[in-house]
Amino acid sequence: MVASTKKLVIVIFITCIGCDQRIDEASNQEIEKNILNPESEISLNIGDAERGRKLYFQCRACHSLKQNESHKIGPNLFGVFNSKAAKSDGFIYSTALINSNLIWDVNNLDRWLEKPYELIPGNKMIFSGMKNKNDRSDLLAYLYKETTE
């Protein structure tokens, strides 16, 4: 009985190690799904843009996406990736955002979507944030698709 228990423990141990390697392989495959746009040097983790489109519904009351569309309560987001914050012509930004000298790279956009009030205290965006990382990745994938040429 003791010998069979030891064998069972060994089998379970080996199985767990194998499972861990499959998780690492899955993580590596996820990392390899990153895309790089050589023209703008934007590295963007591919989220589900279609799901991001649905998540954008909560943003569309305040933001437009297409080139030459007018601003709404918030600025038009066309060309936002790798642009300097508070630089869209015709929109009045908060002093906090103007003075931030922030560049809207993927990392900063993700941080902004998660907690805009922490990234730039004193900004005037009325949005409490998006806690779920997958939701933010999906939304960013959609925004990238819709706001770049």
Salt bridges, closest charged atoms under 4 A:
GLU30 OE1 - LYS33 NZ 3.83
GLU50 OE2 - ARG53 NH2 2.63
ASP110 OD2 - LYS133 NZ 3.16
ASP110 OD1 - ARG136 NE 2.72
GLU118 OE2 - LYS115 NZ 3.93
ASP135 OD1 - ARG51 NH2 2.50
ASP138 OD2 - ARG51 NH1 2.57
GLU146 OE1 - LYS66 NZ 2.41
